[in-house]
Amino acid sequence: MGRDTEVFNEISRRYRALEAQFSTFQAQWRQVSYDGLRQMEYIFQSEFDWAKEKKDSVTDEGQLASIDTMILRYEEWRNFARDCITAPR
């Protein structure tokens, strides 16, 4: 397995794990404490930053397109968490 594929698989694995966590968070965010909301924002931001950094080592165009999509989703999730922090309850 080439380095591109290893990096892509790691990004994909982490993305799928966080996707499931986001789904739960999205459904239950009103029951999450302020600190919990801040933590979710931090997690999404951290994964966004990590995936962008790792993306630089991938050269396969198909994998890059998939990674770009995952990065955009991380950004959407982070923004959702930020909106939850300021939303009325």
Beta strands, then each sheet from edge to edge (+ up, - down):
end
